[in-house]
Amino acid sequence: MRILHTMLRVGNLQRAIDFYTQILGMTLLRKSENPEYKYTLAFLGYASNPEQAEIELTYNWGVEHYEMGTAYGHIALGMTDVYAACERIKAAGGKVTREAGPVKGGSTIIAFVTDPDGYKIELIQR
């Protein structure tokens, strides 16, 4: 078994696609609409399955806001330089909610950003 994708419900599909492609550098891999059931799916990532897992953005037509709840944590992205990534994200208009630095109680460099729908994304230096 392997992880194929993580699904996030979004209130504005184009705004979410713009964040993941323009701010985080992902590629829009494919998009499909289902008029009968009134939803649109967009799959994004740094590579397609099976090479890497993808993010599925689901837009239910007419729903502009979702409650986050308390169960969701974050999506994690690995990269070589979290400090530089934070600077690029801020320069592109993204929201860094925890600046790059060592994780509490450890030495791994992490940071957090938030997407336009409020989903948290952890950046981990590898």
Backbone as CSV, one residue per row, in Angstrom:
resi,resn,N_x,N_y,N_z,CA_x,CA_y,CA_z,C_x,C_y,C_z
1,MET,0.835,-1.187,0.000,0.000,0.000,0.000,0.876,1.245,0.000
2,ARG,0.280,2.334,-0.480,0.981,3.612,-0.462,-0.043,4.731,-0.419
3,ILE,0.352,5.890,0.068,-0.536,7.051,0.098,-0.632,7.610,-1.313
4,LEU,-1.861,7.817,-1.795,-2.073,8.358,-3.139,-2.280,9.871,-3.117
5,HIS,-3.184,10.328,-2.241,-3.421,11.762,-2.158,-4.061,12.134,-0.827
6,THR,-4.040,13.429,-0.552,-4.756,14.018,0.580,-5.772,14.975,0.000
7,MET,-7.027,14.890,0.458,-8.089,15.740,-0.073,-8.367,16.891,0.892
8,LEU,-8.455,18.096,0.333,-8.811,19.294,1.089,-10.006,19.946,0.409
9,ARG,-11.031,20.288,1.188,-12.170,21.034,0.642,-11.819,22.516,0.672
10,VAL,-12.051,23.191,-0.440,-11.691,24.605,-0.551,-12.902,25.444,-0.944
11,GLY,-12.882,26.713,-0.516,-13.993,27.610,-0.790,-13.872,28.389,-2.084
12,ASN,-12.676,28.449,-2.642,-12.447,29.139,-3.907,-11.347,28.362,-4.620
13,LEU,-11.728,27.601,-5.627,-10.793,26.681,-6.261,-9.622,27.398,-6.919
14,GLN,-9.876,28.455,-7.660,-8.767,29.128,-8.345,-7.798,29.744,-7.358
15,ARG,-8.313,30.328,-6.284,-7.444,30.905,-5.248,-6.553,29.814,-4.651
16,ALA,-7.118,28.630,-4.389,-6.347,27.528,-3.821,-5.318,27.007,-4.822
17,ILE,-5.713,26.851,-6.083,-4.767,26.409,-7.117,-3.618,27.406,-7.221
18,ASP,-3.935,28.688,-7.212,-2.892,29.720,-7.296,-1.916,29.605,-6.130
19,PHE,-2.413,29.375,-4.919,-1.537,29.237,-3.757,-0.602,28.041,-3.930
20,TYR,-1.148,26.893,-4.244,-0.316,25.689,-4.318,0.649,25.709,-5.505
21,THR,0.268,26.380,-6.595,1.176,26.436,-7.751,2.131,27.621,-7.657
22,GLN,1.623,28.811,-7.379,2.456,30.009,-7.401,3.256,30.216,-6.126
23,ILE,2.704,29.846,-4.980,3.394,30.063,-3.707,4.243,28.859,-3.325
24,LEU,3.698,27.639,-3.468,4.426,26.435,-3.068,5.098,25.714,-4.234
25,GLY,4.889,26.176,-5.453,5.607,25.631,-6.600,5.128,24.277,-7.104
26,MET,3.907,23.882,-6.738,3.368,22.622,-7.254,2.877,22.823,-8.676
27,THR,2.545,21.732,-9.314,1.994,21.750,-10.666,0.552,21.274,-10.613
28,LEU,-0.324,21.919,-11.371,-1.687,21.415,-11.528,-1.597,20.217,-12.446
29,LEU,-1.853,19.037,-11.904,-1.669,17.788,-12.647,-2.886,17.426,-13.488
30,ARG,-4.068,17.658,-12.941,-5.299,17.400,-13.690,-6.469,18.031,-12.943
31,LYS,-7.539,18.255,-13.692,-8.731,18.906,-13.142,-9.947,18.275,-13.793
32,SER,-11.002,18.050,-13.003,-12.227,17.484,-13.574,-13.440,18.105,-12.897
33,GLU,-14.507,18.254,-13.677,-15.754,18.797,-13.162,-16.829,17.736,-13.209
34,ASN,-17.739,17.784,-12.237,-18.865,16.881,-12.203,-20.129,17.718,-12.043
35,PRO,-20.693,18.177,-13.168,-21.883,19.040,-13.108,-23.084,18.372,-12.435
36,GLU,-23.235,17.075,-12.616,-24.385,16.386,-12.025,-24.384,16.501,-10.504
37,TYR,-23.210,16.359,-9.889,-23.112,16.418,-8.436,-22.507,17.732,-7.934
38,LYS,-22.263,18.661,-8.856,-21.856,20.032,-8.553,-20.570,20.128,-7.741
39,TYR,-19.512,19.530,-8.264,-18.203,19.694,-7.640,-17.120,19.651,-8.708
40,THR,-15.960,20.227,-8.361,-14.785,20.222,-9.227,-13.610,19.726,-8.406
41,LEU,-12.779,18.888,-9.031,-11.575,18.365,-8.392,-10.352,18.889,-9.131
42,ALA,-9.329,19.223,-8.374,-8.036,19.608,-8.951,-6.961,18.845,-8.185
43,PHE,-6.087,18.160,-8.918,-4.997,17.410,-8.306,-3.698,18.152,-8.562
44,LEU,-2.925,18.373,-7.499,-1.678,19.114,-7.589,-0.567,18.340,-6.908
45,GLY,0.666,18.651,-7.295,1.801,18.029,-6.635,3.099,18.415,-7.309
46,TYR,4.167,17.818,-6.808,5.495,18.038,-7.385,5.807,16.982,-8.426
47,ALA,5.030,15.919,-8.427,5.088,14.853,-9.425,3.786,14.079,-9.298
48,SER,3.453,13.306,-10.319,2.221,12.520,-10.312,2.423,11.190,-9.612
49,ASN,1.306,10.587,-9.212,1.351,9.202,-8.751,1.851,8.354,-9.898
50,PRO,2.613,7.318,-9.689,2.975,6.770,-8.382,4.267,7.351,-7.813
51,GLU,4.901,8.287,-8.522,6.171,8.836,-8.030,6.020,9.539,-6.682
52,GLN,4.979,10.360,-6.539,4.726,11.085,-5.289,3.234,11.163,-5.038
53,ALA,2.885,11.327,-3.775,1.488,11.557,-3.420,1.073,12.947,-3.908
54,GLU,-0.207,13.128,-4.102,-0.759,14.374,-4.622,-1.694,15.011,-3.590
55,ILE,-2.059,16.268,-3.831,-3.097,16.941,-3.061,-4.303,17.086,-3.974
56,GLU,-5.444,16.651,-3.473,-6.703,16.802,-4.204,-7.471,17.951,-3.578
57,LEU,-7.721,18.997,-4.357,-8.547,20.109,-3.905,-9.967,19.855,-4.408
58,THR,-10.921,19.862,-3.504,-12.319,19.628,-3.859,-13.100,20.904,-3.635
59,TYR,-13.735,21.385,-4.697,-14.609,22.550,-4.593,-16.036,22.094,-4.825
60,ASN,-16.854,22.152,-3.769,-18.286,21.865,-3.869,-18.955,23.177,-4.240
61,TRP,-19.539,23.207,-5.430,-20.062,24.444,-5.985,-20.972,25.160,-4.987
62,GLY,-20.687,26.439,-4.769,-21.504,27.270,-3.899,-21.099,27.251,-2.431
63,VAL,-20.174,26.391,-2.047,-19.723,26.348,-0.648,-18.415,27.128,-0.563
64,GLU,-18.450,28.251,0.144,-17.282,29.127,0.191,-16.484,29.028,1.478
65,HIS,-16.971,28.272,2.476,-16.277,28.218,3.766,-16.550,26.882,4.448
66,TYR,-15.528,26.354,5.092,-15.652,25.127,5.886,-15.097,25.385,7.269
67,GLU,-15.657,24.706,8.258,-15.122,24.747,9.617,-13.920,23.813,9.669
68,MET,-12.842,24.240,10.298,-11.634,23.418,10.377,-11.776,22.255,11.345
69,GLY,-12.499,22.447,12.415,-12.569,21.397,13.418,-11.260,21.312,14.191
70,THR,-11.134,20.334,15.038,-9.944,20.212,15.866,-9.108,18.988,15.537
71,ALA,-9.514,18.195,14.570,-8.784,16.964,14.263,-7.667,17.170,13.239
72,TYR,-7.831,18.087,12.320,-6.837,18.288,11.268,-5.549,18.847,11.858
73,GLY,-4.421,18.326,11.413,-3.126,18.822,11.856,-2.462,19.638,10.779
74,HIS,-1.751,18.972,9.848,-1.066,19.686,8.787,-0.584,18.704,7.724
75,ILE,-0.184,19.271,6.611,0.511,18.556,5.541,1.977,18.944,5.692
76,ALA,2.897,18.015,5.496,4.320,18.317,5.621,5.005,18.222,4.264
77,LEU,5.876,19.190,3.981,6.666,19.215,2.761,8.142,19.241,3.132
78,GLY,8.945,18.380,2.526,10.379,18.366,2.764,11.104,19.220,1.746
79,MET,12.172,19.896,2.186,12.950,20.755,1.302,14.353,20.957,1.863
80,THR,15.233,21.469,1.035,16.623,21.605,1.465,16.871,22.856,2.302
81,ASP,16.109,23.940,2.115,16.367,25.192,2.837,15.039,25.842,3.236
82,VAL,14.612,25.605,4.449,13.339,26.144,4.936,13.404,27.666,5.072
83,TYR,14.540,28.201,5.486,14.685,29.656,5.611,14.433,30.337,4.267
84,ALA,15.066,29.836,3.216,14.887,30.410,1.875,13.456,30.215,1.389
85,ALA,12.874,29.062,1.679,11.490,28.797,1.268,10.544,29.808,1.911
86,CYS,10.739,30.110,3.188,9.893,31.100,3.865,10.015,32.466,3.210
87,GLU,11.216,32.855,2.859,11.408,34.150,2.201,10.702,34.179,0.842
88,ARG,10.825,33.092,0.071,10.140,33.019,-1.230,8.625,33.068,-1.050
89,ILE,8.119,32.343,-0.066,6.675,32.299,0.176,6.156,33.677,0.567
90,LYS,6.856,34.363,1.462,6.431,35.713,1.868,6.504,36.677,0.687
91,ALA,7.571,36.590,-0.106,7.723,37.479,-1.261,6.616,37.278,-2.286
92,ALA,6.087,36.054,-2.356,5.017,35.737,-3.307,3.632,36.019,-2.732
93,GLY,3.571,36.518,-1.489,2.286,36.854,-0.886,1.721,35.782,0.028
94,GLY,2.482,34.738,0.297,2.024,33.676,1.182,2.157,34.068,2.643
95,LYS,1.468,33.333,3.504,1.426,33.640,4.934,2.244,32.618,5.725
96,VAL,3.373,33.066,6.260,4.196,32.228,7.136,3.687,32.453,8.555
97,THR,3.225,31.384,9.212,2.656,31.531,10.553,3.620,31.109,11.653
98,ARG,4.690,30.433,11.295,5.778,30.116,12.226,7.057,30.201,11.429
99,GLU,7.889,31.164,11.776,9.140,31.368,11.036,10.052,30.152,11.160
100,ALA,10.955,30.013,10.226,11.906,28.900,10.209,12.785,28.930,11.449
101,GLY,13.005,27.756,11.998,13.866,27.603,13.163,13.762,26.193,13.690
102,PRO,14.570,25.869,14.692,14.559,24.506,15.235,13.219,24.164,15.886
103,VAL,12.800,22.924,15.719,11.594,22.435,16.375,11.835,22.446,17.884
104,LYS,10.809,22.712,18.642,10.957,22.726,20.100,11.473,21.373,20.580
105,GLY,12.536,21.400,21.354,13.088,20.173,21.901,13.934,19.375,20.935
106,GLY,14.296,19.973,19.777,15.084,19.253,18.789,15.913,20.183,17.947
107,SER,16.469,19.641,16.886,17.329,20.451,16.027,16.830,20.541,14.585
108,THR,15.804,19.794,14.229,15.261,19.854,12.877,14.677,21.235,12.623
109,ILE,15.011,21.819,11.472,14.512,23.141,11.105,13.138,22.974,10.456
110,ILE,12.162,23.694,11.015,10.797,23.653,10.481,10.246,25.062,10.379
111,ALA,9.131,25.187,9.681,8.340,26.413,9.629,6.915,25.988,9.300
112,PHE,5.973,26.894,9.459,4.590,26.627,9.067,4.073,27.756,8.203
113,VAL,3.302,27.402,7.195,2.578,28.356,6.371,1.112,27.938,6.391
114,THR,0.249,28.879,6.028,-1.184,28.599,5.989,-1.696,28.925,4.599
115,ASP,-2.512,28.022,4.048,-3.068,28.275,2.716,-4.284,29.192,2.845
116,PRO,-4.868,29.643,1.721,-5.970,30.603,1.793,-7.216,30.096,2.524
117,ASP,-7.375,28.781,2.651,-8.524,28.223,3.359,-8.210,27.919,4.819
118,GLY,-6.990,28.215,5.257,-6.624,28.019,6.647,-5.923,26.707,6.956
119,TYR,-5.649,25.888,5.938,-4.943,24.629,6.168,-3.471,24.918,6.454
120,LYS,-2.934,24.241,7.464,-1.539,24.433,7.843,-0.640,23.480,7.073
121,ILE,0.520,23.997,6.676,1.505,23.227,5.937,2.835,23.406,6.637
122,GLU,3.435,22.282,7.043,4.730,22.321,7.709,5.838,22.161,6.674
123,LEU,6.851,22.990,6.772,8.034,22.894,5.925,9.133,22.271,6.782
124,ILE,9.743,21.200,6.316,10.755,20.491,7.087,12.030,20.446,6.269
125,GLN,13.126,20.910,6.887,14.423,20.888,6.202,14.982,19.469,6.198
126,ARG,15.372,19.000,5.014,15.925,17.642,4.847,17.307,17.716,4.278
